Amino acid sequence: MLWARRVEVARSLREAHANPDYLPGVALPEALGATASLEEAVTGATLVVLAVPSHGFRQVVADLAPFIGGDVPVVSLSKGLEQGTNARMTQIVEQELSPRVTGVLSGPNLARDIAAGHPAATVVAMTDPATARAVQDLLHTDRFRIYTNPDVVGCEVAGASKNVLALAAGMSVGLGLGDSSLAALVTRGLAEMGRLVVALGGDPMTVASLAGVGDLVVTCTSPLSRNRSVGVALGSGRGIDAVVSEMRMVAEGVKSARPLVELAQAYGVEMPIGEQVAAVVEGRCTAQWSMSLLMTRSAKAEFAGFGRDDGSPAPGTTGRQPPPVVPRGGPLTQERAPG
């Protein structure tokens, strides 16, 4: 059963098997049920998957609390951070519905590509490995390959970071800076993502995974990416209010830029690209000026922030030792896929 906030959207999903506002031209399965009632949507459910924007996530979780069973796992599809608290979505679930097995589904998955049945892959990261495997078995198809990864923290931080970095990538495109500039920006953005993942206790291998570099690449390069599209408009000289007012869907990077920067600052992590994106979306800087500021920063070693004083990774280590914020569910292992 699919829940939609608006009655008319739920009716279109249920009766016309279509969502013209958000997926125009895509025929949805006839067996798909839909409702505007949270109680109807989750009553009796054995798994709840939340695809709710970060700015409305806590309220929806609180609203469904009376109707969801205590042993029902919750998986988030949201790739953002909560404004004001800088909390990840699974942290919100644990706060509002604790105790609860929580997780995140994250990867290079553009909605239109998935709806069209194009081959794709993603990661389900959960606090309980057995539940992760159950979700994997439930969602895995011959067109949608599911991997498991116990690093909930790393997958969520990567997901929130890549949306902010995609805004920067779009700005580069909108400014007409060329492919070399875009490649440099994406690569240095990946370094920022990696530093923050490690600082928060995530597995550095997650940065090289589908939830990390995979999602970053597609969000920074695809015209279907909302965050990239907003960045292109900003780079072309348009104001953030005008751009956002024309959108039906949320560009999470706009809402998450400030929380991401604040989270990084709290852990002593440098995110210069993230900081410039926040300045642009807050109207404190133009896209052109932000790119100039990034290019005139002092020269550094490529791996600065990851290891030794010269910036090179220390032999046999992952660099910075993380604080005691680690994902639950046992030791970190490689992503697992059936077959």
BELJO-V682934 format. One record per residue. RES is the residue in three letters. SS is DSSP state (2 for helix, 1 for strand, 0 for the rest). BURIAL is # if it has 9 or more other ideal C-beta (glycine too) atoms within 8 Angstrom, else .. Layout:
RES_SS_BURIAL / RES_SS_BURIAL
This chain:
MET_0_# / LEU_1_# / TRP_1_# / ALA_0_# / ARG_0_. / ARG_0_. / VAL_2_. / GLU_2_. / VAL_2_# / ALA_2_# / ARG_2_# / SER_2_# / LEU_2_# / ARG_2_# / GLU_2_. / ALA_2_. / HIS_0_# / ALA_0_# / ASN_1_# / PRO_0_. / ASP_0_. / TYR_0_. / LEU_1_# / PRO_0_. / GLY_0_. / VAL_0_# / ALA_0_. / LEU_0_# / PRO_0_. / GLU_0_. / ALA_0_. / LEU_0_# / GLY_0_. / ALA_1_# / THR_1_# / ALA_0_# / SER_0_. / LEU_2_# / GLU_2_. / GLU_2_. / ALA_2_# / VAL_2_# / THR_0_. / GLY_0_. / ALA_0_# / THR_0_. / LEU_1_# / VAL_1_# / VAL_1_# / LEU_1_# / ALA_0_. / VAL_0_. / PRO_0_# / SER_2_# / HIS_2_# / GLY_2_. / PHE_2_# / ARG_2_# / GLN_2_. / VAL_2_# / VAL_2_# / ALA_2_. / ASP_2_. / LEU_2_# / ALA_2_# / PRO_2_. / PHE_2_. / ILE_0_# / GLY_0_. / GLY_0_. / ASP_0_. / VAL_0_# / PRO_1_# / VAL_1_# / VAL_1_# / SER_1_# / LEU_0_# / SER_0_# / LYS_0_# / GLY_0_# / LEU_0_# / GLU_0_# / GLN_0_# / GLY_0_. / THR_0_. / ASN_0_# / ALA_0_# / ARG_0_# / MET_2_# / THR_2_# / GLN_2_. / ILE_2_# / VAL_2_# / GLU_2_# / GLN_2_. / GLU_2_# / LEU_2_# / SER_0_. / PRO_0_. / ARG_0_# / VAL_0_# / THR_1_# / GLY_1_# / VAL_1_# / LEU_1_# / SER_1_# / GLY_0_# / PRO_0_# / ASN_0_# / LEU_0_# / ALA_2_# / ARG_2_# / ASP_2_# / ILE_2_# / ALA_2_# / ALA_0_. / GLY_0_. / HIS_0_. / PRO_0_. / ALA_1_# / ALA_1_# / THR_1_# / VAL_1_# / VAL_1_# / ALA_1_# / MET_1_# / THR_0_# / ASP_0_# / PRO_2_# / ALA_2_. / THR_2_# / ALA_2_# / ARG_2_# / ALA_2_. / VAL_2_# / GLN_2_# / ASP_2_. / LEU_2_. / LEU_2_# / HIS_0_# / THR_0_. / ASP_0_. / ARG_0_. / PHE_1_# / ARG_1_# / ILE_1_# / TYR_1_# / THR_1_# / ASN_0_# / PRO_0_# / ASP_0_# / VAL_2_# / VAL_2_# / GLY_2_# / CYS_2_# / GLU_2_# / VAL_2_# / ALA_2_# / GLY_2_# / ALA_2_# / SER_2_# / LYS_2_# / ASN_2_# / VAL_2_# / LEU_2_# / ALA_2_# / LEU_2_# / ALA_2_# / ALA_2_# / GLY_2_# / MET_2_# / SER_2_# / VAL_2_# / GLY_2_# / LEU_0_# / GLY_0_. / LEU_0_. / GLY_0_. / ASP_2_. / SER_2_. / SER_2_# / LEU_2_# / ALA_2_. / ALA_2_. / LEU_2_# / VAL_2_# / THR_2_. / ARG_2_# / GLY_2_# / LEU_2_# / ALA_2_# / GLU_2_# / MET_2_# / GLY_2_# / ARG_2_# / LEU_2_# / VAL_2_# / VAL_2_# / ALA_2_# / LEU_0_# / GLY_0_# / GLY_0_# / ASP_0_# / PRO_2_# / MET_2_# / THR_2_# / VAL_2_# / ALA_0_. / SER_0_# / LEU_2_# / ALA_2_# / GLY_2_# / VAL_2_# / GLY_2_# / ASP_2_# / LEU_2_# / VAL_2_# / VAL_2_# / THR_2_# / CYS_2_# / THR_2_# / SER_0_# / PRO_0_. / LEU_0_. / SER_0_# / ARG_2_# / ASN_2_# / ARG_2_# / SER_2_# / VAL_2_# / GLY_2_# / VAL_2_# / ALA_2_# / LEU_2_# / GLY_2_# / SER_0_. / GLY_0_. / ARG_0_. / GLY_0_. / ILE_2_# / ASP_2_. / ALA_2_. / VAL_2_# / VAL_2_# / SER_2_. / GLU_0_. / MET_0_# / ARG_0_. / MET_0_. / VAL_0_# / ALA_0_# / GLU_2_# / GLY_2_# / VAL_2_# / LYS_2_# / SER_2_# / ALA_2_# / ARG_2_# / PRO_2_# / LEU_2_# / VAL_2_# / GLU_2_# / LEU_2_# / ALA_2_# / GLN_2_. / ALA_2_. / TYR_0_# / GLY_0_. / VAL_0_# / GLU_0_. / MET_0_# / PRO_2_# / ILE_2_# / GLY_2_# / GLU_2_# / GLN_2_# / VAL_2_# / ALA_2_# / ALA_2_# / VAL_2_# / VAL_2_# / GLU_0_. / GLY_0_. / ARG_0_. / CYS_0_# / THR_0_. / ALA_2_# / GLN_2_. / TRP_2_. / SER_2_# / MET_2_# / SER_2_. / LEU_2_# / LEU_2_# / MET_2_. / THR_0_. / ARG_0_. / SER_0_. / ALA_0_. / LYS_0_. / ALA_0_. / GLU_0_. / PHE_0_# / ALA_0_. / GLY_0_# / PHE_0_# / GLY_0_# / ARG_0_. / ASP_0_. / ASP_0_. / GLY_0_# / SER_0_. / PRO_0_# / ALA_0_. / PRO_0_. / GLY_0_. / THR_0_. / THR_0_. / GLY_0_# / ARG_0_# / GLN_0_. / PRO_0_# / PRO_0_. / PRO_0_. / VAL_0_. / VAL_0_. / PRO_0_# / ARG_0_. / GLY_0_# / GLY_0_. / PRO_0_. / LEU_0_. / THR_0_. / GLN_0_. / GLU_0_# / ARG_1_# / ALA_0_# / PRO_0_. / GLY_0_.
